[in-house]
Amino acid sequence: MTYTLTQQSIHGLRRALNAPMALQATLHLERPASRVAVMLELEQVADKLAVSIVLGHHRSTIRLQANDPANTAHICEQIEAIANGTADTAETGAIGTPTAPAREPFALDANDEASLRHLVRMGGTRHLQCGVSITVHNTLQSMQRDALVTTQVGTAHLQAGTPGELYVVAAQHIEAAFNAA
């Protein structure tokens, strides 16, 4: 099941793109039994349009040619890709891009990866099978997520803005600690 923009949100986006000044808009994405709001900030300068998209902890900006009839479709595609976790961002790299094979076995097995993915979303403390302890704090008043990761090398304080970013930072830290040992 994937998120899609509601028809009312698509019509609202079209109206917002036709407005001559900078403005903010709230759109809604739905999937069965779930609804999510996305905030847009539109700013037009000369013939360029900057669209800031805020969805949960994710914030990104796309730049488009102003008054292009395809802008609605481009923005809708980007919003739905972010909501469904398929957006190509600088944090994740291009989806489907092959990576170089690992020189050494990974410290995280499939169970540890699943535990780490759950932990960065939900918070709490886990002791992974690879011998690493990790505690994740999700604060409500800031966009920051904090983690304390204890490996055989020591304890490190890690920070990131989204669960996906925290997962990447934590996994890289764990791999680096195991490769250094």
C-alpha positions in Angstrom: 0.0 0.0 0.0 1.4 3.4 -1.0 0.5 6.9 -0.2 -1.1 9.1 -2.9 -2.2 12.7 -2.8 -5.9 13.3 -2.5 -7.7 14.9 -5.4 -8.6 17.9 -3.2 -4.8 18.3 -2.5 -3.9 18.2 -6.2 -6.5 20.9 -7.0 -5.2 22.9 -4.0 -1.6 22.6 -5.4 -2.8 23.8 -8.8 -4.4 26.8 -7.2 -1.3 27.6 -5.2 1.0 27.4 -8.3 -1.2 30.0 -10.0 -1.0 32.4 -7.1 1.5 35.3 -8.0 3.1 35.5 -4.5 5.0 33.3 -2.1 2.7 31.2 0.1 2.4 28.1 2.2 0.0 25.2 1.6 -0.9 22.0 3.4 -1.7 18.9 1.3 -2.8 15.5 2.4 -1.7 12.0 1.3 -3.8 8.9 1.9 -3.5 5.2 1.9 -6.1 2.8 3.4 -6.6 3.7 7.1 -3.8 6.3 7.1 -3.6 10.0 6.3 -0.5 12.2 6.3 -0.1 16.0 5.9 2.7 17.6 3.9 3.6 21.3 4.2 4.7 23.2 1.1 6.3 26.6 0.9 6.3 28.1 -2.6 8.5 31.0 -3.5 8.8 32.5 -7.0 11.7 34.7 -7.9 11.7 35.9 -11.5 11.2 32.8 -13.7 12.3 30.3 -11.0 10.0 28.5 -8.4 11.4 27.1 -5.2 9.2 24.5 -3.5 10.1 23.5 0.0 8.5 20.2 1.1 8.2 19.3 4.7 6.9 15.8 5.5 7.4 14.6 9.0 11.1 15.0 9.8 12.0 15.2 6.0 12.6 18.6 4.5 13.7 19.1 0.9 13.6 21.7 -1.8 13.1 21.4 -5.5 13.6 24.2 -8.0 11.4 24.4 -11.0 10.8 26.7 -14.0 7.9 29.1 -13.0 4.6 28.8 -14.8 5.5 25.4 -16.3 2.3 23.4 -16.7 4.2 20.2 -15.6 5.1 21.7 -12.2 2.0 20.1 -10.5 3.0 16.6 -11.8 6.6 17.1 -10.7 5.7 18.2 -7.2 3.1 15.5 -6.8 5.6 12.8 -7.9 8.2 14.1 -5.5 5.8 14.3 -2.5 4.6 10.8 -3.2 8.1 9.5 -3.6 9.1 11.0 -0.2 6.1 9.6 1.5 6.6 6.1 0.1 10.4 6.1 0.8 11.4 6.0 -2.9 12.7 9.6 -3.3 16.3 9.9 -4.6 17.9 12.2 -2.0 21.5 13.0 -1.2 21.2 11.1 2.1 20.2 7.8 0.5 21.7 8.0 -3.0 19.9 7.0 -6.1 17.6 4.1 -5.7 18.8 1.0 -7.4 22.4 2.3 -7.7 24.8 -0.7 -7.2 27.3 -0.3 -4.5 30.8 -1.8 -4.4 31.0 -5.2 -2.7 32.2 -5.2 0.9 35.8 -6.0 1.6 34.9 -7.6 4.9 31.8 -9.3 6.3 29.2 -6.9 7.6 29.0 -6.5 11.4 25.2 -6.3 11.1 23.3 -9.4 10.1 19.7 -9.3 8.9 18.3 -9.5 12.5 20.5 -6.7 13.7 19.6 -4.6 10.7 15.8 -5.1 11.4 16.3 -4.3 15.1 18.3 -1.1 14.2 15.7 0.0 11.7 12.9 -0.5 14.2 14.9 1.2 17.0 15.6 4.4 15.0 11.9 4.8 14.2 10.5 4.0 17.7 13.3 4.8 20.1 14.4 2.7 23.1 17.4 0.5 23.9 18.5 -2.7 22.2 21.4 -5.1 22.6 22.3 -6.4 19.1 23.6 -9.9 18.3 26.9 -8.4 17.2 27.6 -7.2 20.7 26.6 -3.5 20.2 24.2 -1.7 22.5 22.2 1.3 21.2 19.8 3.7 22.8 17.7 6.1 20.7 16.0 9.1 22.0 13.3 10.8 19.9 12.5 14.3 21.1 9.2 15.9 20.4 10.4 19.5 20.6 13.2 19.3 18.1 13.8 17.7 14.7 16.8 15.9 16.1 17.2 12.2 16.9 20.0 11.2 19.3 21.6 7.8 19.8 24.2 6.4 22.2 26.0 3.5 20.5 28.3 1.3 22.6 30.8 -0.9 20.7 34.0 -2.7 21.8 35.8 0.6 20.9 33.7 2.8 23.2 30.5 4.8 23.4 29.6 7.5 20.8 26.8 10.0 20.7 25.2 10.2 17.3 22.7 12.7 16.0 20.5 12.9 12.9 17.3 14.6 11.7 15.3 11.6 10.4 15.1 7.9 11.2 16.7 7.0 7.9 19.6 9.4 8.5 20.1 8.0 12.0 20.1 4.4 10.6 22.8 5.3 8.1 25.0 7.1 10.7 24.6 4.3 13.3 25.2 1.5 10.8 28.3 3.3 9.4 29.6 3.8 13.0 29.1 0.2 13.9 30.8 -1.0 10.7 33.7 1.4 11.3 34.1 0.2 14.9 34.2 -3.4 13.9 36.6 -2.8 11.0 38.9 -0.8 13.4 39.0 -3.6 16.0 
